[in-house]
Amino acid sequence: MHTEAKLIQGLKSPSTFFYRLGETEMVPRFGKRMTWLFVLSASVFGFLAFFGIGMDSLAKEATSLTPLEYELEKTMFFFGRLIAGLLYAALILFFSSLVFWTISDHGEYRKIVMVQGLTLLILLLEKLTFVPLSLFFSIEWYSSPFSLGVIAQSITSKSYVVYLLGAISLFKVWMIYLQYRGIKYLTRQKNWLIWLVIVLVNGLFWALNALLAYLDLSTLI
């Protein structure tokens, strides 16, 4: 069967998307969709860099650099973020899918990658919310009203804890919900095993993101 499952449809109607994905014998235009997702990820990262989001460490050095050196650093930062966007997409699409695939008795790897395509779209959408929050309200990503970072800052002064909880947001809840439904439909595994792997994989990404922020590096995840 060549029923096509469209990624955008997966955000609006997950049940239809997962049904079509499960029923199809192959994933049509898989390479084209992955290319589009990689380009989209790099574009979002570049968009954030264009507005200077994530350039805090560079801004601190501005006074010690000549105008030419500063512009060169900004250019390098921009292209660095484009590369980071590509690496980000690779991690979300292929590394995570590989872990989920290890518990699968029925799900094909490419179909699981498609589920992670939904995950990537949600994460990129969350990153776009950082633009108005930063430009109009000067709010850092970990202080987003959609995350637990605001609550964390009211109960602790430990930066790592704030960054870690700041990585957990309503977007991540939406993402995990779709991950569970998709992996459950494709793998037919037990609920406890699916939840265990989902929590471990996402927890690892959030912990790494918090560590990068704690070390004052540009956040990747």
Helices and strands as residue ranges (DSSP letters): H 7-12, H 14-23, H 30-50, H 56-60, G 62-64, H 67-90, I 91-95, H 96-101, H 109-137, G 141-143, H 149-155, H 159-166, H 170-187, H 191-214
